[in-house]
Amino acid sequence: MVTGRDSLALSLSNRLLSLPLDILFPKRCLGCGHGGAFICQDCQRKLPYLISPVCPVCGSPRLEAAICPKCLTGGYLDGVRSVFSFEGVIRRAIHEFKYHNLRAISGTLASFLAGGFNHYGLKGDLVVPVPLHPRRLKERGYNHSFLLARDFGELVGLEVLPQALVRTRYSEPQVSSKGLAERQHNVEGAFACYSDRIEEKHVILIDDVVTSGATLGACASALKKAGAASVWGFTLAREL
């Protein structure tokens, strides 16, 4: 039997569920703490945008727009671009997004990606997120790169293929690896592409941060083997 008290509690619960999330969980700027946005307009103006000149291949800052010595040897990636350097407020935002379940910030971060996409004049047919291993996905509960790719694809009008890449081998997080050689070994052969929709497509590969480029390169290898015409890595930030 439902009592008057139960009915009142149910009514209040339904009202709470109908309220906008911004009212139940008001946004606070990760930079200054002011309400209204995850990163307020004032703090956005102070974000560490990566500006030209950059290496035409890996996108790392250069004194002039010349190819880095390490990029002269080639690879599976056609290029990499990033919107920010991995520091300050954007570093904290990515950390909260990735490790502290702040999934609601995905749209804000994806809007920065969309702005960078237009700034760099990148072109693509499909958007593919860097996948997590099923074990890591179970531990975290979500793939932050997929959320970024989903919201980014919607903003720029590109189709997202979340299952195009799979991680077939579990390995320790790249952040715990030391040096380029160890990072490359850590992800060598760790990805596969079983999609039949990649062939002859120009792919935009999405991740949160690029450090050595080893993970993006391993993903690009799998995509190229599946017939991708080109693969550009595109990340929110670059660790310098």
Secondary structure, DSSP 8 states (H G I E B T S, - for coil): ---HHHHHHHHHHHHHHHS-HHHHS--B-TTT--BS-SS-HHHHTTS-B--S-B-TTT--B-SSS---GGGTT--S-SEEEEEEES-HHHHHHHHHHHHS--GGGHHHHHHHHHHHHHHHT---SEEEE----HHHHHHHSS-HHHHHHHHHHHHHT-EE-TTSEEE-S----GGG--HHHHHHHHHTT-EEE--SS-TT-EEEEEEEEESSSHHHHHHHHHHHHTT-SEEEEEEEEE--
